[in-house]
Amino acid sequence: MVDMVFIPERLKEIREERNLSKAAAARMLNLSKMGYLRYETAARTPSWQTIVFMAQKLGVSPEYLTGASEVPEPAEYL
């Protein structure tokens, strides 16, 4: 995971595409609303483990949330 940087705009984009409120997204990710907002506004950077967890819960790839991929759908691993 060299130079992977979390892109908060993508988190917001996915939340809006899923028609989730900030509070609903926070609940889905087991975060407080304020904790979630810190990630979405780039006030805080999540760890790689948190990025993977968020990606799994939101149905996207961690690579999409970090800008390593332009495709939101997770890759299928065998």
C-alpha positions as CSV (number, residue, x, y, z in Angstrom):
1,M,0.0,0.0,0.0
2,V,2.5,2.5,-1.1
3,D,1.3,6.2,-1.2
4,M,-2.4,5.3,-0.9
5,V,-4.2,8.4,0.4
6,F,-7.8,8.3,1.5
7,I,-10.0,10.5,-0.7
8,P,-12.8,11.9,1.5
9,E,-14.8,13.1,-1.5
10,R,-15.2,9.5,-2.6
11,L,-16.7,8.6,0.8
12,K,-19.2,11.4,0.4
13,E,-20.0,10.5,-3.2
14,I,-20.7,6.9,-2.3
15,R,-22.9,8.0,0.7
16,E,-24.9,10.2,-1.6
17,E,-25.2,7.6,-4.3
18,R,-26.6,5.2,-1.7
19,N,-29.0,7.9,-0.5
20,L,-27.7,7.7,3.0
21,S,-27.8,10.5,5.5
22,K,-24.6,11.2,7.4
23,A,-26.1,9.8,10.5
24,A,-27.2,6.6,8.6
25,A,-23.7,6.2,7.1
26,A,-22.2,6.6,10.6
27,R,-24.4,3.9,12.0
28,M,-23.6,1.6,9.1
29,L,-19.9,2.1,9.8
30,N,-20.3,1.8,13.6
31,L,-19.1,5.4,14.1
32,S,-20.5,8.4,15.9
33,K,-21.9,11.0,13.5
34,M,-19.0,13.3,14.5
35,G,-16.5,10.5,13.9
36,Y,-17.9,9.9,10.4
37,L,-17.9,13.6,9.6
38,R,-14.3,13.9,10.5
39,Y,-13.5,11.3,7.8
40,E,-15.8,12.8,5.2
41,T,-14.4,16.3,5.7
42,A,-10.7,15.2,5.9
43,A,-10.4,16.3,9.5
44,R,-9.1,12.8,10.2
45,T,-7.5,10.2,8.1
46,P,-8.6,6.6,8.6
47,S,-6.1,3.7,9.0
48,W,-5.8,1.2,6.2
49,Q,-7.9,-1.3,8.3
50,T,-10.7,1.3,8.7
51,I,-10.6,2.0,4.9
52,V,-11.0,-1.7,4.2
53,F,-13.9,-1.9,6.7
54,M,-15.6,1.1,5.2
55,A,-15.2,-0.2,1.7
56,Q,-16.7,-3.6,2.7
57,K,-19.7,-2.0,4.4
58,L,-20.3,0.4,1.5
59,G,-19.8,-2.2,-1.2
60,V,-16.8,-0.5,-2.9
61,S,-13.1,-1.4,-3.2
62,P,-10.6,0.1,-0.8
63,E,-8.6,1.0,-3.8
64,Y,-11.5,3.3,-5.0
65,L,-11.5,5.1,-1.6
66,T,-7.8,5.7,-1.9
67,G,-7.7,6.7,-5.5
68,A,-5.7,3.6,-6.7
69,S,-8.7,2.7,-8.9
70,E,-11.4,4.7,-10.7
71,V,-13.8,1.8,-10.5
72,P,-15.9,1.7,-7.4
73,E,-16.9,-2.0,-7.6
74,P,-14.7,-4.3,-5.6
75,A,-12.5,-6.7,-7.6
76,E,-13.4,-10.3,-7.3
77,Y,-10.6,-12.3,-5.6
78,L,-10.2,-16.0,-6.1
